[in-house]
């Protein structure tokens, strides 16, 4: 009788697919990781834990490496579950500040303090040949904006390490890296 009741409970759950008296649903993801287009690891990412379910022979050491598993269940898991709304907002704000600088220079062919409209951007030094500006997150310099003249006026951006968690999250993000670097060097934006 007891086993029949359990079968019925499982059948009811399968029909309704929602939590009930005897079932709790957790959001989990099954993720396959490939290295050089070859299967390496399959992981189950839950709310509080990452588990390696299976691995290739080539990735067996990685799947059993204690420091890697600590990373997965620490830094990786917190990054995975972190809300990126603030990141997207800061990214759009930085892009707007960069665009304002480019448009100002293109219209006037000079650099001056009037080109800075964003309160998160401050000037370290600035003259007719270029300068250094800082984009701030949480009132701390987080991104350097360097303006310099080679054959044309150019701009590059780079991350500035500090102890602020939001800044570290921002400058470590793939979106910032794409904005800042090409595959081999800094991305240069021509202002003229």
C-alpha positions, 0 to 999 in steps of 0.5 A, spaced: 500 500 500 505 504 501 509 503 495 502 504 491 501 511 494 508 513 493 507 511 485 501 515 485 504 521 488 510 521 483 504 520 478 501 526 480 507 530 480 509 528 473 502 531 471 502 537 474 510 539 474 509 543 480 511 543 487 506 540 492 506 537 499 511 532 498 515 535 492 520 541 492 523 544 486 529 547 485 532 551 479 538 547 476 542 547 470 545 541 466 551 544 463 556 541 458 563 544 458 567 543 452 575 544 451 577 545 443 570 542 441 571 536 445 567 534 451 570 535 458 565 536 463 558 535 465 556 539 471 549 540 475 549 547 477 544 548 483 542 554 488 548 552 493 552 547 489 555 545 483 557 537 482 561 534 476 556 529 473 561 526 468 567 527 465 572 525 459 578 521 460 582 527 458 579 532 464 579 526 469 584 530 473 580 537 473 574 533 475 577 531 481 582 537 483 580 539 489 582 547 488 577 547 482 571 544 485 572 549 491 572 554 485 566 551 482 562 551 489 565 558 491 567 564 486 564 560 480 557 559 483 556 566 486 558 569 479 553 565 476 547 567 481 549 574 481 544 579 478 548 583 473 543 589 472 548 593 476 553 591 471 549 592 465 547 599 467 554 601 469 556 598 462 551 603 458 553 609 462 561 608 461 559 607 453 555 613 453 561 617 457 565 614 451 560 616 446 560 623 449 567 624 449 568 622 441 562 626 439 565 632 443 572 631 440 569 630 433 565 636 433 570 641 436 577 637 435 579 639 442 579 636 449 577 640 455 573 639 461 566 641 458 566 634 454 565 631 461 557 630 462 557 624 467 558 625 474 562 618 474 567 621 470 573 625 473 579 628 470 586 626 472 590 630 467 588 633 460 591 638 455 591 639 447 595 632 446 590 628 450 590 626 458 587 621 463 580 620 465 577 616 470 570 612 470 568 611 477 564 606 480 562 607 488 566 613 488 572 610 486 576 610 480 575 603 476 576 604 469 581 609 466 580 612 459 586 614 456 586 620 450 592 620 446 595 623 439 599 619 435 597 620 427 590 621 430 587 622 437 585 616 440 582 613 446 583 606 450 580 604 456 582 599 461 580 596 468 583 599 474 584 594 480 581 596 487 578 593 493 571 594 491 567 588 489 562 591 484 568 594 480 572 587 480 565 584 477 565 590 472 572 590 469 572 582 470 566 581 465 566 579 458 562 585 456 568 590 459 573 586 456 570 586 449 570 593 450 577 594 452 581 589 449 582 585 442 585 578 442 592 581 443 592 588 445 588 594 447 582 596 443 583 603 440 577 608 438 579 613 433 576 620 435 577 624 428 
